[in-house]
Amino acid sequence: MRKQSFIQGTLILLAAGIINRMLGFIPRIILPRVIGAEGVGLYQLGYPFFIVLITIITGGIPLAIAKMVAEAEGEGRPEESRRILHSGLALSLGLGVFFTLLALAGASWVSNVILTDSRVYYTFVSMTPMIAIVAVSAIYRGYFQGRQNMIPSALSSVLESVIRIVFMLWFSWLLLPRGVAYAAAGAMLGVTVGEIAGMLAILWQYYFIVKRDKKADLSPIATPPIPVPENPQKTASSAKNHSIFKRLIRISVPVTAGRLVGSFSYLLESIITARSLALAGIATAAATAQYGSLQGMVIPLLLLPGVLSSSLAVSLVPSLSEASARRDLPTIHKRMHQALRLAMVTGAPFAAVMYIFAVPLCTLMYGNADTAPMLRMMAPFALFLYVQAPLQAALQAMERPGRALVNTLIGAVVKIALILLLASQPEYGIYGAIIAIIVNSILVTLLHGFSLVRLISLSLRLADPLKTLAAMIIMAAGMSYIYTSVPIATAQWAQFLFASASGMALYFGICLLSGLISIRDLDRVPFIKKWR
């Protein structure tokens, strides 16, 4: 199995992430037109429960597997990697089956008691088959990432996205005549079909690609172990597996707890936002539609540029784990500076585009500009979200998930308190929830950064964020002028694309002149290096 470098692994995941995000916007553009904002709201109200259950099952186990496999491979112990994979599968699949049954049993109670809209029941039931499926897929992805081979994860995720889009739109359209609740459930069933395809793809790659890689010295899971007559050796093997299982639990539990804070925060956010909007005098259907617009349209658009920071976060874990095992502090500092600079520099121009062109962007994407004020309000603070992912991944890779947990918990408490305080006021409404989300993103990012600086004595390069901010401001001014004063087409979408492309070119030039991007950075991109 071919191992990739940190940059190569990030680029592979980045390519897959860009494809997935772009594909993901197909249903986000079409689905509101098929089932409406109310249907999207029903879909989004059920989704946080799925996120909580998946976090319990896979929140920390794949990351623990990636870390442990990276260490084992770095020390030349491939057999240890297989034992780690087996232990992770046993734990995750057992939890997946248990919580699938639990979700089915509690679907009616959750829909009628906890949530404000009982129609979520059908969506909730439709999502339950995914739980065990995602549990298996996540373990294999963690295994491949630990071996620093990002191709299987990338290919399976792209296939999952394609299949999910087709069946999500098809099922929702088929069930729409029965009502918006059934249409939302159909969309969730389409997601389930996509997850099945993704799981089969990564299993195929393990059994038919890794199996044939003689250099990796791997054998299929189904192959029975060679009988060993000596009982002491059996005892030693059993003890070894027990030791792996214990370490897997020790690493994954704090990470899972930290991610659970975020997942429960998301869940409480959906419940409390709906109830706060009701206190503000907004009808249930209108509140569901507003929440659907925020979580189903604005937030995904805002997170689209975060595909690079997500890729960096995944690649950072095995890379930093290897460096940490060698006590190689210079490499750790180098990787962190690379990740933070890339996250800032690549996310900034998209934040500027979303702020300046919120109205044409939402009109082109969703067919109306009602969500544009929400997007414009959140766009300037998007950089904190993009930087947060690699910071949290670094804390987890350095075996400080407890610190990340505390930081996330503090941010969650502040966010929920602000939603209760602001969203229940008629003068704020849904914008009270938006303010709370913005404060949460800023606070958690700053806390993660402070924790990492203290942990590894990381020196902050203040010049980079200042240069990035200056480039954003100049780009925003240039795009605004071109859009309003340099007409090149009568169609709004053509004028928008021209102004955005001109702004990107201006930003890129400023980054080259200011040293944010160098020719050496460009040479790291395989296509550009080959072309040069």
Buried (B, 14 or more C-beta within 10 A) or exposed (E): BEBBEBBBBBBBBBBBBBBBBEBBBBBBBBBBEBBBBBBBBBBBBBBBBBBBBBBBBBBBBBBBBBBBBBBBBBEEBBEBBBBBBBBBBBBBBEBBEBBBEEBBEBBEEBBEEEBBBEBBBBBBBBBBBBBBBBBBBBBBBBBBBBBBBBBBBBBBBBBBBBBBBBBBBBBBBEBBEEBBBBBBBBBBBBBBBBBBBBBBBBBBBBEEBBBEEEEBEBEEEEEEEEEEEEEEEEEEEEEEBEEBBEBBBEBBBBBBBBBBBBBBBBBBBBBBBBBBBBEBEBEBEBBBBBBBBBBBBBBBBBBBBBBBBBBBBBBBBBBBBBBBEEEBEEBBBEBBBBBBBBBBBBBBBBBBBBBBBBBBBBBBBBEEBBBBBBBBBBBBBBBBBBBBBBBBBBBBBBBBBBBBBBBBBBBBEBBBEBBBBBBBEEEBBBBBBBBBBBBBBBBBBBBBBEBBBEBBEBEEEEEBBEBBEEBBEBBBBBBBEBBEEEEEEEEEEEBBBBBBEBBBEBBBBBBBEBEBBEEEBEEBEEEEEEEE
